[in-house]
């Protein structure tokens, strides 16, 4: 269980790093207005949170078995 939790935590950090890089890439491109960029960040964050929630559910299912 501890190994699985550690792996999920490492994956969370990797996803956060990827999300930050994507946001920086969009900001650097200058192709979007401030409102468009904020909307993109919000959508990416929601997707990220949903993915983390699914991972947490998988860990719970694995730990029950």
Biopython code that builds the backbone (N, CA, C, O; Angstrom):
import numpy as np
from Bio.PDB.StructureBuilder import StructureBuilder

atoms = [
    (1, "UNK", "N", (0.825, -1.196, 0.000)),
    (1, "UNK", "CA", (0.000, 0.000, 0.000)),
    (1, "UNK", "C", (0.871, 1.263, 0.000)),
    (1, "UNK", "O", (0.582, 2.224, -0.712)),
    (2, "UNK", "N", (1.935, 1.248, 0.804)),
    (2, "UNK", "CA", (2.804, 2.428, 0.885)),
    (2, "UNK", "C", (3.469, 2.711, -0.456)),
    (2, "UNK", "O", (3.619, 3.866, -0.853)),
    (3, "UNK", "N", (3.868, 1.637, -1.154)),
    (3, "UNK", "CA", (4.491, 1.823, -2.471)),
    (3, "UNK", "C", (3.509, 2.431, -3.460)),
    (3, "UNK", "O", (3.867, 3.307, -4.247)),
    (4, "UNK", "N", (2.266, 1.958, -3.414)),
    (4, "UNK", "CA", (1.240, 2.481, -4.322)),
    (4, "UNK", "C", (0.972, 3.950, -4.036)),
    (4, "UNK", "O", (0.859, 4.755, -4.961)),
    (5, "UNK", "N", (0.870, 4.300, -2.766)),
    (5, "UNK", "CA", (0.640, 5.694, -2.388)),
    (5, "UNK", "C", (1.800, 6.570, -2.840)),
    (5, "UNK", "O", (1.593, 7.683, -3.323)),
    (6, "UNK", "N", (3.018, 6.068, -2.684)),
    (6, "UNK", "CA", (4.205, 6.816, -3.115)),
    (6, "UNK", "C", (4.189, 7.012, -4.629)),
    (6, "UNK", "O", (4.512, 8.093, -5.122)),
    (7, "UNK", "N", (3.813, 5.966, -5.367)),
    (7, "UNK", "CA", (3.756, 6.067, -6.825)),
    (7, "UNK", "C", (2.709, 7.086, -7.266)),
    (7, "UNK", "O", (2.942, 7.858, -8.196)),
    (8, "UNK", "N", (1.554, 7.087, -6.596)),
    (8, "UNK", "CA", (0.507, 8.059, -6.929)),
    (8, "UNK", "C", (0.998, 9.469, -6.632)),
    (8, "UNK", "O", (0.762, 10.383, -7.421)),
    (9, "UNK", "N", (1.675, 9.657, -5.511)),
    (9, "UNK", "CA", (2.207, 10.978, -5.169)),
    (9, "UNK", "C", (3.222, 11.447, -6.202)),
    (9, "UNK", "O", (3.235, 12.619, -6.577)),
    (10, "UNK", "N", (4.067, 10.539, -6.661)),
    (10, "UNK", "CA", (5.054, 10.899, -7.677)),
    (10, "UNK", "C", (4.361, 11.252, -8.992)),
    (10, "UNK", "O", (4.779, 12.176, -9.690)),
    (11, "UNK", "N", (3.310, 10.518, -9.322)),
    (11, "UNK", "CA", (2.560, 10.803, -10.543)),
    (11, "UNK", "C", (1.859, 12.152, -10.439)),
    (11, "UNK", "O", (1.801, 12.898, -11.416)),
    (12, "UNK", "N", (1.325, 12.470, -9.256)),
    (12, "UNK", "CA", (0.701, 13.779, -9.041)),
    (12, "UNK", "C", (1.703, 14.898, -9.306)),
    (12, "UNK", "O", (1.380, 15.876, -9.981)),
    (13, "UNK", "N", (2.912, 14.757, -8.778)),
    (13, "UNK", "CA", (3.941, 15.780, -8.984)),
    (13, "UNK", "C", (4.302, 15.911, -10.455)),
    (13, "UNK", "O", (4.491, 17.018, -10.960)),
    (14, "UNK", "N", (4.398, 14.778, -11.140)),
    (14, "UNK", "CA", (4.721, 14.802, -12.564)),
    (14, "UNK", "C", (3.611, 15.500, -13.353)),
    (14, "UNK", "O", (3.887, 16.286, -14.259)),
    (15, "UNK", "N", (2.363, 15.210, -13.004)),
    (15, "UNK", "CA", (1.239, 15.854, -13.689)),
    (15, "UNK", "C", (1.224, 17.354, -13.424)),
    (15, "UNK", "O", (0.953, 18.146, -14.327)),
    (16, "UNK", "N", (1.518, 17.745, -12.181)),
    (16, "UNK", "CA", (1.563, 19.168, -11.856)),
    (16, "UNK", "C", (2.664, 19.867, -12.644)),
    (16, "UNK", "O", (2.461, 20.971, -13.151)),
    (17, "UNK", "N", (3.829, 19.231, -12.750)),
    (17, "UNK", "CA", (4.928, 19.806, -13.535)),
    (17, "UNK", "C", (4.528, 19.961, -14.998)),
    (17, "UNK", "O", (4.804, 20.986, -15.622)),
    (18, "UNK", "N", (3.871, 18.928, -15.542)),
    (18, "UNK", "CA", (3.422, 18.995, -16.935)),
    (18, "UNK", "C", (2.400, 20.104, -17.129)),
    (18, "UNK", "O", (2.437, 20.819, -18.131)),
    (19, "UNK", "N", (1.495, 20.247, -16.180)),
    (19, "UNK", "CA", (0.474, 21.291, -16.263)),
    (19, "UNK", "C", (1.122, 22.673, -16.240)),
    (19, "UNK", "O", (0.749, 23.550, -17.019)),
    (20, "UNK", "N", (2.077, 22.864, -15.360)),
    (20, "UNK", "CA", (2.775, 24.154, -15.273)),
    (20, "UNK", "C", (3.506, 24.455, -16.579)),
    (20, "UNK", "O", (3.463, 25.584, -17.066)),
    (21, "UNK", "N", (4.178, 23.449, -17.153)),
    (21, "UNK", "CA", (4.878, 23.648, -18.427)),
    (21, "UNK", "C", (3.910, 24.022, -19.545)),
    (21, "UNK", "O", (4.209, 24.891, -20.365)),
    (22, "UNK", "N", (2.759, 23.372, -19.579)),
    (22, "UNK", "CA", (1.770, 23.678, -20.611)),
    (22, "UNK", "C", (1.249, 25.103, -20.462)),
    (22, "UNK", "O", (1.082, 25.813, -21.454)),
    (23, "UNK", "N", (0.997, 25.516, -19.237)),
    (23, "UNK", "CA", (0.529, 26.883, -18.989)),
    (23, "UNK", "C", (1.593, 27.885, -19.422)),
    (23, "UNK", "O", (1.280, 28.892, -20.056)),
    (24, "UNK", "N", (2.856, 27.608, -19.079)),
    (24, "UNK", "CA", (3.949, 28.505, -19.471)),
    (24, "UNK", "C", (4.079, 28.585, -20.983)),
    (24, "UNK", "O", (4.317, 29.663, -21.529)),
    (25, "UNK", "N", (3.926, 27.451, -21.666)),
    (25, "UNK", "CA", (4.002, 27.440, -23.132)),
    (25, "UNK", "C", (2.914, 28.313, -23.746)),
    (25, "UNK", "O", (3.168, 29.075, -24.678)),
    (26, "UNK", "N", (1.713, 28.195, -23.219)),
    (26, "UNK", "CA", (0.600, 29.000, -23.734)),
    (26, "UNK", "C", (0.858, 30.477, -23.460)),
    (26, "UNK", "O", (0.636, 31.322, -24.327)),
    (27, "UNK", "N", (1.324, 30.786, -22.258)),
    (27, "UNK", "CA", (1.590, 32.183, -21.902)),
    (27, "UNK", "C", (2.688, 32.772, -22.789)),
    (27, "UNK", "O", (2.603, 33.925, -23.213)),
    (28, "UNK", "N", (3.709, 31.975, -23.063)),
    (28, "UNK", "CA", (4.820, 32.442, -23.893)),
    (28, "UNK", "C", (4.432, 32.635, -25.356)),
    (28, "UNK", "O", (5.046, 33.433, -26.064)),
    (29, "UNK", "N", (3.427, 31.914, -25.804)),
    (29, "UNK", "CA", (3.043, 31.991, -27.219)),
    (29, "UNK", "C", (2.438, 33.346, -27.579)),
    (29, "UNK", "O", (2.544, 33.790, -28.722)),
    (30, "UNK", "N", (1.802, 34.005, -26.605)),
    (30, "UNK", "CA", (1.186, 35.303, -26.856)),
    (30, "UNK", "C", (-0.004, 35.239, -27.797)),
    (30, "UNK", "O", (-0.461, 36.269, -28.293)),
    (31, "UNK", "N", (-0.507, 34.046, -28.044)),
    (31, "UNK", "CA", (-1.612, 33.865, -28.994)),
    (31, "UNK", "C", (-2.990, 34.024, -28.358)),
    (31, "UNK", "O", (-3.999, 34.055, -29.063)),
    (32, "UNK", "N", (-3.037, 34.124, -27.052)),
    (32, "UNK", "CA", (-4.321, 34.167, -26.369)),
    (32, "UNK", "C", (-4.444, 35.425, -25.526)),
    (32, "UNK", "O", (-3.453, 35.961, -25.030)),
    (33, "UNK", "N", (-5.671, 35.882, -25.374)),
    (33, "UNK", "CA", (-5.928, 37.006, -24.477)),
    (33, "UNK", "C", (-5.846, 36.504, -23.037)),
    (33, "UNK", "O", (-5.799, 35.298, -22.793)),
    (34, "UNK", "N", (-5.829, 37.426, -22.099)),
    (34, "UNK", "CA", (-5.765, 37.060, -20.685)),
    (34, "UNK", "C", (-6.957, 36.183, -20.308)),
    (34, "UNK", "O", (-6.790, 35.182, -19.611)),
    (35, "UNK", "N", (-8.155, 36.547, -20.758)),
    (35, "UNK", "CA", (-9.350, 35.759, -20.440)),
    (35, "UNK", "C", (-9.271, 34.354, -21.026)),
    (35, "UNK", "O", (-9.643, 33.380, -20.372)),
    (36, "UNK", "N", (-8.782, 34.253, -22.269)),
    (36, "UNK", "CA", (-8.644, 32.935, -22.896)),
    (36, "UNK", "C", (-7.627, 32.082, -22.147)),
    (36, "UNK", "O", (-7.831, 30.883, -21.958)),
    (37, "UNK", "N", (-6.548, 32.697, -21.728)),
    (37, "UNK", "CA", (-5.520, 31.971, -20.992)),
    (37, "UNK", "C", (-6.060, 31.497, -19.647)),
    (37, "UNK", "O", (-5.837, 30.349, -19.260)),
    (38, "UNK", "N", (-6.761, 32.363, -18.937)),
    (38, "UNK", "CA", (-7.334, 31.969, -17.648)),
    (38, "UNK", "C", (-8.340, 30.834, -17.820)),
    (38, "UNK", "O", (-8.379, 29.914, -17.002)),
    (39, "UNK", "N", (-9.150, 30.891, -18.869)),
    (39, "UNK", "CA", (-10.111, 29.823, -19.137)),
    (39, "UNK", "C", (-9.387, 28.509, -19.426)),
    (39, "UNK", "O", (-9.805, 27.453, -18.950)),
    (40, "UNK", "N", (-8.323, 28.568, -20.191)),
    (40, "UNK", "CA", (-7.539, 27.368, -20.501)),
    (40, "UNK", "C", (-6.923, 26.772, -19.240)),
    (40, "UNK", "O", (-6.909, 25.554, -19.063)),
    (41, "UNK", "N", (-6.418, 27.632, -18.372)),
    (41, "UNK", "CA", (-5.837, 27.168, -17.109)),
    (41, "UNK", "C", (-6.900, 26.481, -16.267)),
    (41, "UNK", "O", (-6.652, 25.419, -15.697)),
    (42, "UNK", "N", (-8.071, 27.076, -16.185)),
    (42, "UNK", "CA", (-9.159, 26.496, -15.401)),
    (42, "UNK", "C", (-9.560, 25.129, -15.957)),
    (42, "UNK", "O", (-9.746, 24.181, -15.193)),
    (43, "UNK", "N", (-9.693, 25.023, -17.261)),
    (43, "UNK", "CA", (-10.051, 23.743, -17.879)),
    (43, "UNK", "C", (-8.978, 22.689, -17.627)),
    (43, "UNK", "O", (-9.295, 21.541, -17.316)),
    (44, "UNK", "N", (-7.716, 23.071, -17.760)),
    (44, "UNK", "CA", (-6.617, 22.133, -17.518)),
    (44, "UNK", "C", (-6.601, 21.688, -16.062)),
    (44, "UNK", "O", (-6.357, 20.517, -15.772)),
    (45, "UNK", "N", (-6.857, 22.609, -15.153)),
    (45, "UNK", "CA", (-6.863, 22.272, -13.725)),
    (45, "UNK", "C", (-7.998, 21.313, -13.404)),
    (45, "UNK", "O", (-7.811, 20.367, -12.638)),
    (46, "UNK", "N", (-9.172, 21.544, -13.980)),
    (46, "UNK", "CA", (-10.305, 20.637, -13.756)),
    (46, "UNK", "C", (-9.986, 19.237, -14.268)),
    (46, "UNK", "O", (-10.287, 18.243, -13.608)),
    (47, "UNK", "N", (-9.374, 19.166, -15.448)),
    (47, "UNK", "CA", (-8.991, 17.870, -16.004)),
    (47, "UNK", "C", (-7.984, 17.187, -15.079)),
    (47, "UNK", "O", (-8.096, 15.993, -14.800)),
    (48, "UNK", "N", (-7.015, 17.944, -14.614)),
    (48, "UNK", "CA", (-5.983, 17.427, -13.713)),
    (48, "UNK", "C", (-6.625, 16.886, -12.436)),
    (48, "UNK", "O", (-6.293, 15.784, -11.997)),
    (49, "UNK", "N", (-7.531, 17.643, -11.842)),
    (49, "UNK", "CA", (-8.183, 17.226, -10.605)),
    (49, "UNK", "C", (-9.009, 15.958, -10.823)),
    (49, "UNK", "O", (-9.008, 15.070, -9.971)),
    (50, "UNK", "N", (-9.709, 15.864, -11.947)),
    (50, "UNK", "CA", (-10.505, 14.674, -12.247)),
    (50, "UNK", "C", (-9.599, 13.450, -12.390)),
    (50, "UNK", "O", (-9.946, 12.360, -11.936)),
    (51, "UNK", "N", (-8.446, 13.633, -13.019)),
    (51, "UNK", "CA", (-7.501, 12.536, -13.199)),
    (51, "UNK", "C", (-6.962, 12.073, -11.844)),
    (51, "UNK", "O", (-6.880, 10.872, -11.587)),
    (52, "UNK", "N", (-6.603, 13.001, -10.998)),
    (52, "UNK", "CA", (-6.105, 12.650, -9.660)),
    (52, "UNK", "C", (-7.185, 11.917, -8.878)),
    (52, "UNK", "O", (-6.892, 10.952, -8.174)),
    (53, "UNK", "N", (-8.421, 12.363, -8.994)),
    (53, "UNK", "CA", (-9.529, 11.705, -8.299)),
    (53, "UNK", "C", (-9.664, 10.250, -8.772)),
    (53, "UNK", "O", (-9.873, 9.351, -7.959)),
    (54, "UNK", "N", (-9.545, 10.023, -10.079)),
    (54, "UNK", "CA", (-9.617, 8.652, -10.602)),
    (54, "UNK", "C", (-8.460, 7.808, -10.066)),
    (54, "UNK", "O", (-8.652, 6.642, -9.720)),
    (55, "UNK", "N", (-7.270, 8.385, -9.997)),
    (55, "UNK", "CA", (-6.126, 7.646, -9.444)),
    (55, "UNK", "C", (-6.363, 7.275, -7.984)),
    (55, "UNK", "O", (-6.074, 6.152, -7.571)),
    (56, "UNK", "N", (-6.884, 8.208, -7.214)),
    (56, "UNK", "CA", (-7.156, 7.936, -5.805)),
    (56, "UNK", "C", (-8.184, 6.823, -5.660)),
    (56, "UNK", "O", (-8.055, 5.972, -4.780)),
    (57, "UNK", "N", (-9.206, 6.821, -6.517)),
    (57, "UNK", "CA", (-10.206, 5.750, -6.482)),
    (57, "UNK", "C", (-9.582, 4.401, -6.803)),
    (57, "UNK", "O", (-9.913, 3.395, -6.175)),
    (58, "UNK", "N", (-8.675, 4.375, -7.784)),
    (58, "UNK", "CA", (-7.999, 3.123, -8.134)),
    (58, "UNK", "C", (-7.175, 2.610, -6.959)),
    (58, "UNK", "O", (-7.160, 1.409, -6.687)),
    (59, "UNK", "N", (-6.494, 3.508, -6.268)),
    (59, "UNK", "CA", (-5.686, 3.111, -5.113)),
    (59, "UNK", "C", (-6.583, 2.529, -4.033)),
    (59, "UNK", "O", (-6.228, 1.531, -3.407)),
    (60, "UNK", "N", (-7.736, 3.136, -3.807)),
    (60, "UNK", "CA", (-8.668, 2.619, -2.802)),
    (60, "UNK", "C", (-9.164, 1.231, -3.189)),
    (60, "UNK", "O", (-9.250, 0.344, -2.340)),
    (61, "UNK", "N", (-9.487, 1.040, -4.458)),
    (61, "UNK", "CA", (-9.952, -0.270, -4.915)),
    (61, "UNK", "C", (-8.856, -1.312, -4.745)),
    (61, "UNK", "O", (-9.120, -2.427, -4.294)),
    (62, "UNK", "N", (-7.627, -0.955, -5.105)),
    (62, "UNK", "CA", (-6.500, -1.880, -4.971)),
    (62, "UNK", "C", (-6.271, -2.230, -3.507)),
    (62, "UNK", "O", (-6.004, -3.387, -3.183)),
    (63, "UNK", "N", (-6.373, -1.249, -2.626)),
    (63, "UNK", "CA", (-6.106, -1.507, -1.206)),
    (63, "UNK", "C", (-7.208, -2.350, -0.571)),
    (63, "UNK", "O", (-6.965, -3.032, 0.424)),
    (64, "UNK", "N", (-8.422, -2.313, -1.133)),
    (64, "UNK", "CA", (-9.517, -3.136, -0.615)),
    (64, "UNK", "C", (-9.278, -4.602, -0.967)),
    (64, "UNK", "O", (-9.579, -5.499, -0.179)),
    (65, "UNK", "N", (-8.732, -4.832, -2.167)),
    (65, "UNK", "CA", (-8.491, -6.217, -2.618)),
    (65, "UNK", "C", (-7.350, -6.772, -1.875)),
    (65, "UNK", "O", (-6.973, -7.924, -2.094)),
]
sb = StructureBuilder()
sb.init_structure("model")
sb.init_model(0)
sb.init_chain("A")
sb.init_seg("    ")
for serial, (resi, resn, name, xyz) in enumerate(atoms, 1):
    if name == "N":
        sb.init_residue(resn, " ", resi, " ")
    sb.init_atom(name, np.array(xyz, "f"), 0.0, 1.0, " ", f" {name:<3s}", serial, name[0])
structure = sb.get_structure()
